[in-house]
């Protein structure tokens, strides 16, 4: 699955990131990329996040990979929607693409071109659930490591069992 995220749309849809963006948009972008990188590593998704630069005078399209997340800043006059629509049109027949945006017209366009839509609240829900699941697994591992036999390699445990049997027979 290839998730394409309209970056600013998603930041504004998630109150946690929206609050950060009020003070510092750059910090909100970095936080979003970090969150998506963790999520991608857990789910195995390929993720592209697209940020509008269409109002930035003289902006050139820029692509970079940060923590395995492809980050795209559009060029002057090109919105994230434009970039995503073009990508979906050219690639939906070759790969499974889900577009994360709350923009209704964008959703219609990408559906017509063969991608699926994912509202931001759905991705937020998935991210929050995976974090809870990860925390639960981590807590279980910590509890298990409270017992010595849970921390030892199975071959060492076998040797200790044999040693114990010899002691019991003596």
KATADA-V876107 format. One record per pair of residues at least 6 apart in sequence whose ideal C-beta (glycine too) atoms are under 6 Angstrom apart, sorted by the first residue. I is the first residue (numbers start at 1). GAP is how many residues later the second one is. Records with the same first field share a line. If there is no record, write none. Layout:
BEGIN
I = GAP + GAP
END
This chain:
BEGIN
1 = 44 + 95
2 = 44 + 93 + 95
3 = 42 + 44 + 95
4 = 44 + 80 + 95
5 = 44 + 95
6 = 74 + 95
7 = 42 + 43 + 44
8 = 44
9 = 92 + 93
10 = 90 + 110
11 = 6 + 10 + 17 + 21
12 = 6
13 = 89 + 107
14 = 110
17 = 11 + 15
20 = 7 + 8 + 11
21 = 7
33 = 33 + 36
36 = 11 + 33
37 = 30 + 31 + 32
39 = 88
40 = 7
42 = 88
47 = 22
48 = 22
49 = 22
50 = 22 + 30 + 33 + 34
51 = 22
52 = 22 + 27 + 28
53 = 6 + 20 + 21
54 = 20 + 23 + 24 + 25
59 = 16 + 17
60 = 15
61 = 13 + 14
62 = 11
63 = 9
64 = 7
74 = 9
81 = 25
84 = 15
85 = 24
88 = 9 + 22 + 25 + 27
89 = 24
92 = 21 + 22 + 23
97 = 18
98 = 18 + 20
99 = 11 + 16 + 18
100 = 18 + 20 + 23
102 = 17 + 18
107 = 10
144 = 6
145 = 6
END
